C-alpha cells in the first residue's frame, strides 16, 4: 500500500507501533493509579495528624499549667 505522498508503509509496522503505544499507556495508567492510592493515603495521614497534633499540644499545655 502507498500513502498520499507515495511512500510505502506496512500495516504490520503500524500495528506494532500502536501496540507499543497501548502498552505504554497501560503502564502509565498503572503508575497513575498507584499515585492516586499514595495521595489518598497521604490525605488520611494528614487528617489524622491534623487532629492529633493540636490535641497533643493542648494536652502538653494543660499539663504544664497544672505543674506551675
PDB file of N, CA, C and O in Angstrom:
ATOM      1  N   UNK A   1       0.838  -1.192   0.000  1.00  0.00           N
ATOM      2  CA  UNK A   1       0.000   0.000   0.000  1.00  0.00           C
ATOM      3  C   UNK A   1       0.873   1.242   0.000  1.00  0.00           C
ATOM      4  O   UNK A   1       2.008   1.224   0.478  1.00  0.00           O
ATOM      5  N   UNK A   2       0.333   2.306  -0.537  1.00  0.00           N
ATOM      6  CA  UNK A   2       1.059   3.571  -0.551  1.00  0.00           C
ATOM      7  C   UNK A   2       0.164   4.653   0.034  1.00  0.00           C
ATOM      8  O   UNK A   2      -1.052   4.656  -0.152  1.00  0.00           O
ATOM      9  N   UNK A   3       0.812   5.580   0.754  1.00  0.00           N
ATOM     10  CA  UNK A   3       0.034   6.686   1.297  1.00  0.00           C
ATOM     11  C   UNK A   3      -0.046   7.814   0.280  1.00  0.00           C
ATOM     12  O   UNK A   3       0.407   7.663  -0.855  1.00  0.00           O
ATOM     13  N   UNK A   4      -0.618   8.939   0.679  1.00  0.00           N
ATOM     14  CA  UNK A   4      -0.877  10.035  -0.257  1.00  0.00           C
ATOM     15  C   UNK A   4       0.409  10.614  -0.849  1.00  0.00           C
ATOM     16  O   UNK A   4       0.398  11.120  -1.971  1.00  0.00           O
ATOM     17  N   UNK A   5       1.505  10.544  -0.115  1.00  0.00           N
ATOM     18  CA  UNK A   5       2.745  11.118  -0.641  1.00  0.00           C
ATOM     19  C   UNK A   5       3.510  10.112  -1.504  1.00  0.00           C
ATOM     20  O   UNK A   5       4.568  10.437  -2.042  1.00  0.00           O
ATOM     21  N   UNK A   6       2.980   8.893  -1.639  1.00  0.00           N
ATOM     22  CA  UNK A   6       3.602   7.901  -2.497  1.00  0.00           C
ATOM     23  C   UNK A   6       4.599   7.004  -1.784  1.00  0.00           C
ATOM     24  O   UNK A   6       5.172   6.109  -2.405  1.00  0.00           O
ATOM     25  N   UNK A   7       4.821   7.224  -0.487  1.00  0.00           N
ATOM     26  CA  UNK A   7       5.757   6.396   0.257  1.00  0.00           C
ATOM     27  C   UNK A   7       5.046   5.118   0.695  1.00  0.00           C
ATOM     28  O   UNK A   7       3.870   5.149   1.057  1.00  0.00           O
ATOM     29  N   UNK A   8       5.758   4.006   0.662  1.00  0.00           N
ATOM     30  CA  UNK A   8       5.173   2.749   1.104  1.00  0.00           C
ATOM     31  C   UNK A   8       5.198   2.651   2.620  1.00  0.00           C
ATOM     32  O   UNK A   8       6.095   3.193   3.265  1.00  0.00           O
ATOM     33  N   UNK A   9       4.222   1.967   3.187  1.00  0.00           N
ATOM     34  CA  UNK A   9       4.226   1.718   4.620  1.00  0.00           C
ATOM     35  C   UNK A   9       3.592   0.364   4.863  1.00  0.00           C
ATOM     36  O   UNK A   9       2.864  -0.160   4.019  1.00  0.00           O
ATOM     37  N   UNK A  10       3.870  -0.179   5.994  1.00  0.00           N
ATOM     38  CA  UNK A  10       3.407  -1.528   6.325  1.00  0.00           C
ATOM     39  C   UNK A  10       2.351  -1.449   7.417  1.00  0.00           C
ATOM     40  O   UNK A  10       2.536  -0.778   8.432  1.00  0.00           O
ATOM     41  N   UNK A  11       1.245  -2.140   7.192  1.00  0.00           N
ATOM     42  CA  UNK A  11       0.206  -2.180   8.221  1.00  0.00           C
ATOM     43  C   UNK A  11       0.685  -2.943   9.445  1.00  0.00           C
ATOM     44  O   UNK A  11       0.277  -2.637  10.565  1.00  0.00           O
ATOM     45  N   UNK A  12       1.546  -3.933   9.243  1.00  0.00           N
ATOM     46  CA  UNK A  12       2.063  -4.669  10.399  1.00  0.00           C
ATOM     47  C   UNK A  12       2.968  -3.774  11.248  1.00  0.00           C
ATOM     48  O   UNK A  12       2.960  -3.871  12.475  1.00  0.00           O
ATOM     49  N   UNK A  13       3.741  -2.912  10.605  1.00  0.00           N
ATOM     50  CA  UNK A  13       4.575  -1.963  11.350  1.00  0.00           C
ATOM     51  C   UNK A  13       3.702  -0.995  12.141  1.00  0.00           C
ATOM     52  O   UNK A  13       3.978  -0.711  13.306  1.00  0.00           O
ATOM     53  N   UNK A  14       2.669  -0.500  11.516  1.00  0.00           N
ATOM     54  CA  UNK A  14       1.727   0.403  12.181  1.00  0.00           C
ATOM     55  C   UNK A  14       1.062  -0.301  13.362  1.00  0.00           C
ATOM     56  O   UNK A  14       0.895   0.284  14.432  1.00  0.00           O
ATOM     57  N   UNK A  15       0.686  -1.555  13.156  1.00  0.00           N
ATOM     58  CA  UNK A  15       0.051  -2.331  14.221  1.00  0.00           C
ATOM     59  C   UNK A  15       1.004  -2.517  15.400  1.00  0.00           C
ATOM     60  O   UNK A  15       0.596  -2.373  16.553  1.00  0.00           O
ATOM     61  N   UNK A  16       2.267  -2.833  15.123  1.00  0.00           N
ATOM     62  CA  UNK A  16       3.250  -2.997  16.199  1.00  0.00           C
ATOM     63  C   UNK A  16       3.451  -1.707  16.964  1.00  0.00           C
ATOM     64  O   UNK A  16       3.537  -1.714  18.192  1.00  0.00           O
ATOM     65  N   UNK A  17       3.527  -0.605  16.247  1.00  0.00           N
ATOM     66  CA  UNK A  17       3.721   0.680  16.919  1.00  0.00           C
ATOM     67  C   UNK A  17       2.519   1.039  17.783  1.00  0.00           C
ATOM     68  O   UNK A  17       2.674   1.561  18.887  1.00  0.00           O
ATOM     69  N   UNK A  18       1.336   0.760  17.286  1.00  0.00           N
ATOM     70  CA  UNK A  18       0.131   1.022  18.083  1.00  0.00           C
ATOM     71  C   UNK A  18       0.097   0.137  19.319  1.00  0.00           C
ATOM     72  O   UNK A  18      -0.338   0.578  20.383  1.00  0.00           O
ATOM     73  N   UNK A  19       0.553  -1.109  19.191  1.00  0.00           N
ATOM     74  CA  UNK A  19       0.610  -1.998  20.355  1.00  0.00           C
ATOM     75  C   UNK A  19       1.612  -1.485  21.387  1.00  0.00           C
ATOM     76  O   UNK A  19       1.363  -1.572  22.590  1.00  0.00           O
ATOM     77  N   UNK A  20       2.740  -0.954  20.926  1.00  0.00           N
ATOM     78  CA  UNK A  20       3.722  -0.372  21.848  1.00  0.00           C
ATOM     79  C   UNK A  20       3.125   0.807  22.600  1.00  0.00           C
ATOM     80  O   UNK A  20       3.279   0.937  23.814  1.00  0.00           O
ATOM     81  N   UNK A  21       2.440   1.659  21.851  1.00  0.00           N
ATOM     82  CA  UNK A  21       1.798   2.824  22.473  1.00  0.00           C
ATOM     83  C   UNK A  21       0.762   2.377  23.489  1.00  0.00           C
ATOM     84  O   UNK A  21       0.658   2.953  24.572  1.00  0.00           O
ATOM     85  N   UNK A  22      -0.005   1.348  23.141  1.00  0.00           N
ATOM     86  CA  UNK A  22      -1.022   0.826  24.041  1.00  0.00           C
ATOM     87  C   UNK A  22      -0.391   0.295  25.325  1.00  0.00           C
ATOM     88  O   UNK A  22      -0.898   0.562  26.415  1.00  0.00           O
ATOM     89  N   UNK A  23       0.700  -0.448  25.215  1.00  0.00           N
ATOM     90  CA  UNK A  23       1.386  -0.966  26.412  1.00  0.00           C
ATOM     91  C   UNK A  23       1.921   0.174  27.262  1.00  0.00           C
ATOM     92  O   UNK A  23       1.837   0.129  28.490  1.00  0.00           O
ATOM     93  N   UNK A  24       2.466   1.190  26.621  1.00  0.00           N
ATOM     94  CA  UNK A  24       2.978   2.341  27.383  1.00  0.00           C
ATOM     95  C   UNK A  24       1.852   3.066  28.113  1.00  0.00           C
ATOM     96  O   UNK A  24       2.012   3.491  29.257  1.00  0.00           O
ATOM     97  N   UNK A  25       0.722   3.198  27.442  1.00  0.00           N
ATOM     98  CA  UNK A  25      -0.424   3.843  28.093  1.00  0.00           C
ATOM     99  C   UNK A  25      -0.936   3.022  29.269  1.00  0.00           C
ATOM    100  O   UNK A  25      -1.345   3.582  30.286  1.00  0.00           O
ATOM    101  N   UNK A  26      -0.917   1.693  29.136  1.00  0.00           N
ATOM    102  CA  UNK A  26      -1.344   0.837  30.246  1.00  0.00           C
ATOM    103  C   UNK A  26      -0.405   0.990  31.441  1.00  0.00           C
ATOM    104  O   UNK A  26      -0.855   1.063  32.584  1.00  0.00           O
ATOM    105  N   UNK A  27       0.915   1.039  31.172  1.00  0.00           N
ATOM    106  CA  UNK A  27       1.882   1.238  32.248  1.00  0.00           C
ATOM    107  C   UNK A  27       1.680   2.597  32.916  1.00  0.00           C
ATOM    108  O   UNK A  27       1.761   2.715  34.139  1.00  0.00           O
ATOM    109  N   UNK A  28       1.420   3.608  32.111  1.00  0.00           N
ATOM    110  CA  UNK A  28       1.176   4.940  32.652  1.00  0.00           C
ATOM    111  C   UNK A  28      -0.070   4.942  33.523  1.00  0.00           C
ATOM    112  O   UNK A  28      -0.088   5.570  34.581  1.00  0.00           O
ATOM    113  N   UNK A  29      -1.104   4.246  33.087  1.00  0.00           N
ATOM    114  CA  UNK A  29      -2.331   4.162  33.875  1.00  0.00           C
ATOM    115  C   UNK A  29      -2.075   3.465  35.206  1.00  0.00           C
ATOM    116  O   UNK A  29      -2.607   3.882  36.235  1.00  0.00           O
ATOM    117  N   UNK A  30      -1.258   2.402  35.196  1.00  0.00           N
ATOM    118  CA  UNK A  30      -0.915   1.712  36.442  1.00  0.00           C
ATOM    119  C   UNK A  30      -0.165   2.642  37.386  1.00  0.00           C
ATOM    120  O   UNK A  30      -0.432   2.666  38.588  1.00  0.00           O
ATOM    121  N   UNK A  31       0.766   3.402  36.841  1.00  0.00           N
ATOM    122  CA  UNK A  31       1.510   4.353  37.682  1.00  0.00           C
ATOM    123  C   UNK A  31       0.591   5.411  38.274  1.00  0.00           C
ATOM    124  O   UNK A  31       0.703   5.751  39.451  1.00  0.00           O
ATOM    125  N   UNK A  32      -0.313   5.927  37.457  1.00  0.00           N
ATOM    126  CA  UNK A  32      -1.241   6.952  37.955  1.00  0.00           C
ATOM    127  C   UNK A  32      -2.154   6.394  39.034  1.00  0.00           C
ATOM    128  O   UNK A  32      -2.461   7.076  40.013  1.00  0.00           O
ATOM    129  N   UNK A  33      -2.589   5.149  38.853  1.00  0.00           N
ATOM    130  CA  UNK A  33      -3.433   4.511  39.870  1.00  0.00           C
ATOM    131  C   UNK A  33      -2.657   4.379  41.176  1.00  0.00           C
ATOM    132  O   UNK A  33      -3.196   4.633  42.253  1.00  0.00           O
ATOM    133  N   UNK A  34      -1.394   3.982  41.078  1.00  0.00           N
ATOM    134  CA  UNK A  34      -0.551   3.891  42.271  1.00  0.00           C
ATOM    135  C   UNK A  34      -0.378   5.235  42.946  1.00  0.00           C
ATOM    136  O   UNK A  34      -0.413   5.337  44.172  1.00  0.00           O
ATOM    137  N   UNK A  35      -0.191   6.269  42.133  1.00  0.00           N
ATOM    138  CA  UNK A  35      -0.047   7.610  42.696  1.00  0.00           C
ATOM    139  C   UNK A  35      -1.333   8.076  43.364  1.00  0.00           C
ATOM    140  O   UNK A  35      -1.294   8.742  44.398  1.00  0.00           O
ATOM    141  N   UNK A  36      -2.474   7.724  42.771  1.00  0.00           N
ATOM    142  CA  UNK A  36      -3.754   8.085  43.384  1.00  0.00           C
ATOM    143  C   UNK A  36      -3.897   7.429  44.753  1.00  0.00           C
ATOM    144  O   UNK A  36      -4.394   8.048  45.694  1.00  0.00           O
ATOM    145  N   UNK A  37      -3.457   6.164  44.863  1.00  0.00           N
ATOM    146  CA  UNK A  37      -3.505   5.477  46.158  1.00  0.00           C
ATOM    147  C   UNK A  37      -2.588   6.166  47.161  1.00  0.00           C
ATOM    148  O   UNK A  37      -2.951   6.344  48.324  1.00  0.00           O
ATOM    149  N   UNK A  38      -1.395   6.552  46.708  1.00  0.00           N
ATOM    150  CA  UNK A  38      -0.453   7.230  47.601  1.00  0.00           C
ATOM    151  C   UNK A  38      -1.016   8.559  48.083  1.00  0.00           C
ATOM    152  O   UNK A  38      -0.895   8.893  49.262  1.00  0.00           O
ATOM    153  N   UNK A  39      -1.624   9.313  47.190  1.00  0.00           N
ATOM    154  CA  UNK A  39      -2.206  10.603  47.567  1.00  0.00           C
ATOM    155  C   UNK A  39      -3.352  10.401  48.554  1.00  0.00           C
ATOM    156  O   UNK A  39      -3.482  11.154  49.520  1.00  0.00           O
ATOM    157  N   UNK A  40      -4.181   9.390  48.315  1.00  0.00           N
ATOM    158  CA  UNK A  40      -5.282   9.109  49.236  1.00  0.00           C
ATOM    159  C   UNK A  40      -4.741   8.736  50.617  1.00  0.00           C
ATOM    160  O   UNK A  40      -5.288   9.156  51.637  1.00  0.00           O
ATOM    161  N   UNK A  41      -3.674   7.953  50.642  1.00  0.00           N
ATOM    162  CA  UNK A  41      -3.050   7.580  51.912  1.00  0.00           C
ATOM    163  C   UNK A  41      -2.495   8.810  52.627  1.00  0.00           C
ATOM    164  O   UNK A  41      -2.661   8.954  53.839  1.00  0.00           O
ATOM    165  N   UNK A  42      -1.842   9.690  51.883  1.00  0.00           N
ATOM    166  CA  UNK A  42      -1.313  10.914  52.493  1.00  0.00           C
ATOM    167  C   UNK A  42      -2.424  11.797  53.045  1.00  0.00           C
ATOM    168  O   UNK A  42      -2.261  12.444  54.080  1.00  0.00           O
ATOM    169  N   UNK A  43      -3.539  11.818  52.354  1.00  0.00           N
ATOM    170  CA  UNK A  43      -4.671  12.619  52.854  1.00  0.00           C
ATOM    171  C   UNK A  43      -5.180  12.063  54.172  1.00  0.00           C
ATOM    172  O   UNK A  43      -5.505  12.819  55.087  1.00  0.00           O
ATOM    173  N   UNK A  44      -5.250  10.734  54.269  1.00  0.00           N
ATOM    174  CA  UNK A  44      -5.706  10.106  55.519  1.00  0.00           C
ATOM    175  C   UNK A  44      -4.736  10.445  56.643  1.00  0.00           C
ATOM    176  O   UNK A  44      -5.161  10.862  57.721  1.00  0.00           O
ATOM    177  N   UNK A  45      -3.425  10.270  56.401  1.00  0.00           N
ATOM    178  CA  UNK A  45      -2.445  10.593  57.429  1.00  0.00           C
ATOM    179  C   UNK A  45      -2.472  12.079  57.786  1.00  0.00           C
ATOM    180  O   UNK A  45      -2.302  12.449  58.948  1.00  0.00           O
ATOM    181  N   UNK A  46      -2.684  12.915  56.790  1.00  0.00           N
ATOM    182  CA  UNK A  46      -2.786  14.348  57.064  1.00  0.00           C
ATOM    183  C   UNK A  46      -3.967  14.665  57.968  1.00  0.00           C
ATOM    184  O   UNK A  46      -3.867  15.497  58.870  1.00  0.00           O
ATOM    185  N   UNK A  47      -5.081  13.999  57.718  1.00  0.00           N
ATOM    186  CA  UNK A  47      -6.262  14.204  58.569  1.00  0.00           C
ATOM    187  C   UNK A  47      -6.013  13.734  59.992  1.00  0.00           C
ATOM    188  O   UNK A  47      -6.391  14.399  60.956  1.00  0.00           O
ATOM    189  N   UNK A  48      -5.372  12.582  60.108  1.00  0.00           N
ATOM    190  CA  UNK A  48      -5.070  12.057  61.447  1.00  0.00           C
ATOM    191  C   UNK A  48      -4.142  13.004  62.201  1.00  0.00           C
ATOM    192  O   UNK A  48      -4.377  13.327  63.366  1.00  0.00           O
ATOM    193  N   UNK A  49      -3.085  13.445  61.521  1.00  0.00           N
ATOM    194  CA  UNK A  49      -2.133  14.342  62.184  1.00  0.00           C
ATOM    195  C   UNK A  49      -2.735  15.696  62.498  1.00  0.00           C
ATOM    196  O   UNK A  49      -2.413  16.298  63.523  1.00  0.00           O
ATOM    197  N   UNK A  50      -3.604  16.181  61.627  1.00  0.00           N
ATOM    198  CA  UNK A  50      -4.218  17.483  61.899  1.00  0.00           C
ATOM    199  C   UNK A  50      -5.152  17.420  63.106  1.00  0.00           C
ATOM    200  O   UNK A  50      -5.450  18.447  63.715  1.00  0.00           O
ATOM    201  N   UNK A  51      -5.607  16.238  63.447  1.00  0.00           N
ATOM    202  CA  UNK A  51      -6.420  16.073  64.652  1.00  0.00           C
ATOM    203  C   UNK A  51      -5.531  15.829  65.875  1.00  0.00           C
ATOM    204  O   UNK A  51      -5.751  16.413  66.936  1.00  0.00           O
ATOM    205  N   UNK A  52      -4.533  14.968  65.718  1.00  0.00           N
ATOM    206  CA  UNK A  52      -3.712  14.570  66.861  1.00  0.00           C
ATOM    207  C   UNK A  52      -2.754  15.653  67.342  1.00  0.00           C
ATOM    208  O   UNK A  52      -2.616  15.853  68.549  1.00  0.00           O
ATOM    209  N   UNK A  53      -2.099  16.348  66.439  1.00  0.00           N
ATOM    210  CA  UNK A  53      -1.090  17.324  66.861  1.00  0.00           C
ATOM    211  C   UNK A  53      -1.663  18.456  67.712  1.00  0.00           C
ATOM    212  O   UNK A  53      -1.104  18.751  68.768  1.00  0.00           O
ATOM    213  N   UNK A  54      -2.747  19.097  67.299  1.00  0.00           N
ATOM    214  CA  UNK A  54      -3.301  20.134  68.183  1.00  0.00           C
ATOM    215  C   UNK A  54      -3.772  19.571  69.525  1.00  0.00           C
ATOM    216  O   UNK A  54      -3.632  20.219  70.563  1.00  0.00           O
ATOM    217  N   UNK A  55      -4.327  18.365  69.495  1.00  0.00           N
ATOM    218  CA  UNK A  55      -4.769  17.745  70.748  1.00  0.00           C
ATOM    219  C   UNK A  55      -3.578  17.475  71.662  1.00  0.00           C
ATOM    220  O   UNK A  55      -3.642  17.717  72.867  1.00  0.00           O
ATOM    221  N   UNK A  56      -2.500  16.976  71.083  1.00  0.00           N
ATOM    222  CA  UNK A  56      -1.302  16.697  71.869  1.00  0.00           C
ATOM    223  C   UNK A  56      -0.707  17.988  72.431  1.00  0.00           C
ATOM    224  O   UNK A  56      -0.319  18.040  73.598  1.00  0.00           O
ATOM    225  N   UNK A  57      -0.636  19.017  71.606  1.00  0.00           N
ATOM    226  CA  UNK A  57      -0.098  20.296  72.086  1.00  0.00           C
ATOM    227  C   UNK A  57      -0.967  20.881  73.198  1.00  0.00           C
ATOM    228  O   UNK A  57      -0.444  21.422  74.173  1.00  0.00           O
ATOM    229  N   UNK A  58      -2.263  20.779  73.061  1.00  0.00           N
ATOM    230  CA  UNK A  58      -3.165  21.267  74.106  1.00  0.00           C
ATOM    231  C   UNK A  58      -2.978  20.474  75.386  1.00  0.00           C
ATOM    232  O   UNK A  58      -2.952  21.055  76.471  1.00  0.00           O
ATOM    233  N   UNK A  59      -2.848  19.166  75.285  1.00  0.00           N
ATOM    234  CA  UNK A  59      -2.632  18.332  76.472  1.00  0.00           C
ATOM    235  C   UNK A  59      -1.325  18.703  77.159  1.00  0.00           C
ATOM    236  O   UNK A  59      -1.269  18.770  78.387  1.00  0.00           O
ATOM    237  N   UNK A  60      -0.265  18.946  76.373  1.00  0.00           N
ATOM    238  CA  UNK A  60       1.009  19.350  76.967  1.00  0.00           C
ATOM    239  C   UNK A  60       0.908  20.709  77.650  1.00  0.00           C
ATOM    240  O   UNK A  60       1.487  20.916  78.716  1.00  0.00           O
ATOM    241  N   UNK A  61       0.179  21.626  77.041  1.00  0.00           N
ATOM    242  CA  UNK A  61      -0.005  22.952  77.625  1.00  0.00           C
ATOM    243  C   UNK A  61      -0.776  22.862  78.937  1.00  0.00           C
ATOM    244  O   UNK A  61      -0.405  23.504  79.920  1.00  0.00           O
ATOM    245  N   UNK A  62      -1.837  22.076  78.958  1.00  0.00           N
ATOM    246  CA  UNK A  62      -2.622  21.910  80.180  1.00  0.00           C
ATOM    247  C   UNK A  62      -1.783  21.246  81.263  1.00  0.00           C
ATOM    248  O   UNK A  62      -1.844  21.648  82.425  1.00  0.00           O
ATOM    249  N   UNK A  63      -1.000  20.234  80.896  1.00  0.00           N
ATOM    250  CA  UNK A  63      -0.160  19.554  81.863  1.00  0.00           C
ATOM    251  C   UNK A  63       0.886  20.514  82.432  1.00  0.00           C
ATOM    252  O   UNK A  63       1.179  20.485  83.628  1.00  0.00           O
ATOM    253  N   UNK A  64       1.437  21.350  81.581  1.00  0.00           N
ATOM    254  CA  UNK A  64       2.450  22.317  82.039  1.00  0.00           C
ATOM    255  C   UNK A  64       1.823  23.351  82.976  1.00  0.00           C
ATOM    256  O   UNK A  64       2.437  23.754  83.964  1.00  0.00           O
ATOM    257  N   UNK A  65       0.596  23.778  82.662  1.00  0.00           N
ATOM    258  CA  UNK A  65      -0.080  24.753  83.526  1.00  0.00           C
ATOM    259  C   UNK A  65      -0.401  24.145  84.896  1.00  0.00           C
ATOM    260  O   UNK A  65      -0.353  24.839  85.911  1.00  0.00           O
ATOM    261  N   UNK A  66      -0.728  22.852  84.922  1.00  0.00           N
ATOM    262  CA  UNK A  66      -1.028  22.192  86.190  1.00  0.00           C
ATOM    263  C   UNK A  66       0.219  22.071  87.046  1.00  0.00           C
ATOM    264  O   UNK A  66       0.135  22.135  88.272  1.00  0.00           O
ATOM    265  N   UNK A  67       1.375  21.896  86.419  1.00  0.00           N
ATOM    266  CA  UNK A  67       2.628  21.765  87.164  1.00  0.00           C
ATOM    267  C   UNK A  67       3.101  23.091  87.721  1.00  0.00           C
ATOM    268  O   UNK A  67       3.844  23.124  88.701  1.00  0.00           O
ATOM    269  N   UNK A  68       2.677  24.193  87.104  1.00  0.00           N
ATOM    270  CA  UNK A  68       3.138  25.526  87.548  1.00  0.00           C
ATOM    271  C   UNK A  68       2.484  25.960  88.809  1.00  0.00           C
ATOM    272  O   UNK A  68       2.765  27.050  89.306  1.00  0.00           O
TER     273      UNK A  68
END
